[in-house]
């Protein structure tokens, strides 16, 4: 049968992800494996020929301790996976290995990738339509620290799309509701709440504490603030915006383009409607918020091709995904060759609209 | 040249609700004139004093026309021109 060899062990198994081995029980399969690959033997077995404590063995994705241990019988077509629970000096608990097993068995994640997710800190701006599914999938994936910025109370009209909030949460602060939901899914996650509007006064206090920012903001004032603050703090920004049946999403990495390269000035107030005025299909937020979580995880894991330099366009009505190229504008006032914006500015003056949650000035 | 124009969200309202149109034009600038002729008022939502508004982007296939020849960018049969205003989403009004 197939034995899955995780990345750290591959050099010891002829650089293969899967090798063949035989036996009637898990133990026999591992012994056979150890005979064929002696380098692997010392990783898997201790001197008394017992399976080492920090090695988790899976039979078809089930950890063998929940079966009959090493004596678990195996059949043709089964798959055995040998996964070290040790990566970077810390041990995944048996429960974590089980919880994240669907990640750990993928070559692009593995126990080391799972450790990276658990060590990561992601800030989600807005616990609403986009922030909801983004934060949710990060929590399910075991991202260790999730920051949530929101000052608003749950409103009945939010429940059409904001997955972190339920009926009984109407009237409660979104941050509180968000935290409860995330912890109910995964108590392992540290949910940090920032229950205040994000403004020029606090953005550079909050954002540097995180590795990556996901933008779920619902207005231009915050959008430009988050863009500028991420640039100054040197943090990648997974940016997205939706309206009606359309969505846009990209990843800004400081130095490789920013929101201002794409949209140097905001529309005059009233020129572009927001969702309260024009509407949005609820499930669209799920699609895009989930994609934002995926982009953040790709950055954390260092896999695939993040949407840097590419703007994803999704048209829900035609079920079409398109990608257009975006690039750093050398004339960009923030990240161009001769920047004129060197600190956070008065965004309310710039956009002609107050930060939500503050009295119009 | 016959090109396909794709409009996003708020711009569809200015084009009689249409999301995709076939238009005859030789450059992006001419295309906007054609759209204005079909839908009076369309041009002023996209241009300001003859220049592209800074909260609207126009892509020829997958390239931003600002990095091509802006409004002079030539078009060929089958090209797709996407006109994209900045979206903020969300609630805004409270």
Interface residues (C-beta under 8 A of the other chain):
Chain A: X126 X128 X129 X130 X217 X218 X219 X220 X223 X241 X242 X243 X244 X245 X246 X247 X248 X262 X263 X264 X265 X266 X267 X271 X272 X273 X274 X275 X276 X277 X278 X280 X313 X315 X317 X318 X322 X323 X324 X325 X326 X327 X329 X353 X356
Chain B: X6 X8 X9 X10 X19 X45 X53 X54 X55 X57 X59 X61 X62 X63 X64 X66 X67 X82 X84 X85 X86 X87 X88 X89 X90 X91 X92 X93 X94
